[in-house]
Amino acid sequence: MPAPLQALAADPAHGALFLDFDGTLSAIVDDPVGARPLPGVPALLADLAARFDLVAVISGRPTAFLRQALGTPPGVELVGLYGLERALAASPGGDAQQWSTVVDEVVAEARAAAPEGVYVEPKGLTVTLHWRHAPDERPWVTQFAERQHDRRGLDVHGGRMELELRPPLQVDKGTVIRGLAAERPPGRLRQVAAFGDDLGDLPAFEAVTTLGRPGHPVGAVRVAAVDHESPAEVAARADLTVDGATGAVELLRRLAEAASQT
């Protein structure tokens, strides 16, 4: 077990795991619709949840997609769209429907105008524009996203050969992690780890390092799943790096095995 994770493995009953999906539990694929967890991941998540106080998969995918891909591993929190679904469901005034309508309009406009090879991925409350199959069209995607920001107020977030348009709410993986941790009694969480591979995981990395309360320090480990496409910032902010999703899942297996011996 790598040294940064030994304390977490030694006290799983007071530990938490915050995990990304794409690039961490699932390999990056050319067609986002075809993303699936690596073999054995749902059972592994259930095993981890039986040992650790909190296991959460926090993704830019809709929660419905996560349920389809992972099933419902007992004890595992599945949080989609960076927590947007939760935040909008709790807000008054029907904001979720309002933003869903806006995003539907953007999806229709993008599909009508996108150059060949640009993939438009609707996610209900967000939409992602991929240029993986048309690398020369990155300027078009950038300009389209900037226009939607100016016209409709959507925020623009970068990722692996993609830009995502989201409602302008102060919600990200970091706010989700802080919210889940706050639901635990003071002192319950003593060691936590965040696993991720992309720019959207940086708020998660930051959040785990700031979870401690006065008198209740929390140890944090940031694990980056890296490959040839990975943004350099992700590895630079990590305490530990592994070889892509395969390395991340293997490390989680080792963590589960070590936790089972406590």
PEKA-V628865 format. One line per field, one symbol per residue. ss: DSSP state (@ for helix, = for strand, . for the rest). phi: phi as a letter, one per 30 degrees, with the letter a starting at -180 (. if undefined). psi: psi as a letter, one per 40 degrees, with the letter a starting at -180 (. if undefined). A space follows every 10 residues. Layout:
BEGIN
ss: ???
phi: ???
psi: ???
END
This chain:
BEGIN
ss: ..@@@@@@@@ .@@@=====. .=...=.... .@@@..=... @@@@@@@@@@ @..=====.. ..@@@@@@@@ .....====. @@@@@@@@@. ....@@@@@@ @@@@@@@@@@ @@@.....== ==...===== ....@@@@@@ @@@@@@@@@@ @@..=====. .=====.... ..@@@@@@@@ @@........ ======..@@ @@@@@@@@.. ..=..=..== ======.... .@@@@@...= ===@@@@@@@ @@@@@@@@@@ ..
phi: .eedcddddd bddcbbbcbd cdibcbddbd cedddbddei dedddddddd ccdbbbccbd ddeddddddc ibeeicdcbc hhjdeddddc cdiidededd dddeddeddd ddcddejdcc cdbicbbccc cecbedceed dddddddddd dciddcbdad habccbedcd badddddddd dddddeidcc bbbccabbed cdddeddddb ddceibdbdb bcccccbdcd ddddddccca bbdidedddd dddddddddd cd
psi: hiddedddde gdefiihhhi chedehihid hddehiiihe ddddddddde didhhhhhie iiddddddde aghhehhhhi ffedddddde iiefdddddd dddddddddd ddehihehhh hifceihhhh fdegdeeddd dddddddddd deeiihhiah fiihhiigig hadddddddd ddeiihedhd hiihhieide edddddddef eiihegihhi hhhhhiaeeh hdddddeieh iigadddddd ddddddddde e.
END
